[in-house]
Amino acid sequence: MAAEKKKSVEDLIGHALSDKAFRDRLLASPEATLEAEGYEATPEVIQAIKSANVADLASFENNAADRKAAA
């Protein structure tokens, strides 16, 4: 049986920015969330998640919501 292809980092970023519940799980438990959702859990990705600035993510989410509402 062929190995299942893992989802891309680009998919991960989009998912994290568009789904607050997923983002909260990801920030709380990166390794388990990545594995459960089918993303590749490389050391670089895990470190980037652990060092993410949560305030910047919330700000991005709010700005995106404002732009969507204005459209």
KEDO-407176 format. One record per atom (N, C-alpha, C): residue in one letter; x, y, z. Coordinates in steps of 0.02 Angstrom, whole numbers, padded with zeros to 5 digits, always signed. Layout:
AXYZ
...
END
This chain:
M+00042-00059+00000
M+00000+00000+00000
M+00044+00062+00000
A+00029+00111-00042
A+00069+00171-00047
A+00056+00216+00013
A+00108+00253+00033
A+00101+00299+00089
A+00055+00357+00069
E+00015+00379+00116
E-00031+00434+00103
E+00009+00499+00100
K-00007+00541+00051
K+00028+00605+00043
K+00004+00653+00097
K+00052+00684+00130
K+00036+00733+00182
K+00015+00799+00150
K-00025+00837+00185
K-00047+00902+00162
K+00011+00951+00165
S+00010+01001+00122
S+00066+01049+00116
S+00066+01101+00172
V+00122+01133+00180
V+00129+01188+00228
V+00082+01245+00208
E+00074+01256+00144
E+00028+01309+00121
E-00043+01294+00143
D-00063+01230+00137
D-00129+01210+00161
D-00136+01221+00236
L-00083+01204+00273
L-00083+01213+00345
L-00093+01286+00364
I-00056+01330+00331
I-00062+01402+00346
I-00132+01427+00332
G-00159+01408+00274
G-00227+01429+00257
G-00278+01403+00308
H-00270+01341+00328
H-00316+01311+00376
H-00311+01348+00443
A-00250+01361+00465
A-00240+01394+00530
A-00267+01465+00530
L-00261+01499+00474
L-00285+01568+00471
L-00361+01573+00463
S-00392+01521+00436
S-00464+01525+00423
S-00507+01488+00474
D-00476+01449+00518
D-00515+01407+00565
D-00486+01416+00635
K-00519+01458+00676
K-00494+01474+00742
K-00489+01412+00787
A-00538+01368+00784
A-00536+01308+00826
A-00476+01265+00809
F-00463+01257+00744
F-00404+01219+00723
F-00341+01254+00747
R-00337+01320+00737
R-00278+01359+00758
R-00266+01351+00833
D-00318+01354+00873
D-00311+01346+00945
D-00283+01277+00963
R-00309+01224+00929
R-00282+01157+00941
R-00210+01152+00919
L-00195+01182+00862
L-00127+01180+00834
L-00077+01213+00881
L-00096+01271+00908
L-00051+01307+00953
L-00043+01270+01020
A-00096+01238+01043
A-00094+01202+01107
A-00054+01136+01102
S-00060+01103+01045
S-00029+01037+01037
S-00009+01026+00964
P+00045+01057+00943
P+00063+01054+00871
P+00072+00984+00843
E+00111+00943+00877
E+00126+00877+00850
E+00063+00835+00842
A+00022+00832+00894
A-00039+00791+00891
A-00088+00817+00839
T-00094+00883+00834
T-00141+00912+00786
T-00118+00900+00715
L-00054+00910+00702
L-00028+00899+00635
L-00040+00827+00614
E-00025+00780+00658
E-00033+00709+00643
E-00106+00692+00631
A-00150+00716+00675
A-00221+00701+00670
A-00253+00729+00606
E-00227+00785+00582
E-00255+00819+00524
E-00220+00802+00458
G-00167+00761+00462
G-00133+00738+00401
G-00080+00785+00373
Y-00053+00828+00416
Y+00001+00872+00395
Y+00068+00843+00414
E+00119+00858+00376
E+00186+00834+00391
E+00214+00874+00450
A+00234+00838+00502
A+00258+00870+00563
A+00334+00871+00564
T+00364+00911+00520
T+00437+00917+00520
T+00459+00959+00580
P+00521+00951+00602
P+00545+00992+00658
P+00540+01067+00643
E+00551+01086+00580
E+00547+01157+00562
E+00476+01184+00569
V+00428+01145+00547
V+00358+01166+00552
V+00337+01171+00625
I+00355+01121+00664
I+00337+01121+00735
I+00368+01181+00771
Q+00431+01196+00757
Q+00464+01253+00787
Q+00431+01318+00767
A+00412+01325+00704
A+00379+01385+00680
A+00312+01394+00716
I+00276+01340+00726
I+00212+01345+00762
I+00223+01366+00834
K+00272+01335+00867
K+00285+01350+00937
K+00309+01421+00947
S+00340+01450+00896
S+00366+01518+00903
S+00319+01570+00873
A+00260+01549+00851
A+00212+01595+00820
A+00189+01648+00869
N+00180+01709+00844
N+00154+01763+00884
N+00078+01762+00879
V+00046+01741+00933
V-00026+01732+00933
V-00062+01799+00921
A-00035+01853+00947
A-00066+01919+00937
A-00066+01937+00862
D-00012+01921+00827
D-00009+01935+00755
D-00061+01894+00717
L-00071+01832+00738
L-00121+01789+00705
L-00191+01817+00716
A-00205+01838+00777
A-00271+01866+00793
A-00282+01931+00753
S-00231+01971+00748
S-00236+02034+00710
S-00250+02019+00637
F-00214+01970+00609
F-00225+01951+00539
F-00297+01928+00529
E-00321+01887+00576
E-00390+01861+00571
E-00440+01919+00572
N-00431+01966+00617
N-00476+02023+00621
N-00474+02066+00558
N-00415+02078+00531
N-00409+02117+00470
N-00442+02081+00411
A-00434+02016+00407
A-00465+01977+00353
A-00541+01980+00359
A-00567+01975+00420
A-00639+01979+00431
A-00666+02048+00411
D-00628+02100+00427
D-00648+02168+00409
D-00650+02177+00333
R-00599+02150+00299
R-00598+02155+00226
R-00655+02116+00194
K-00671+02059+00223
K-00725+02018+00196
K-00792+02054+00206
A-00801+02085+00263
A-00863+02121+00278
A-00871+02182+00232
A-00816+02213+00215
A-00818+02273+00173
A-00830+02257+00099
A-00817+02194+00080
A-00823+02175+00010
A-00895+02167-00012
END
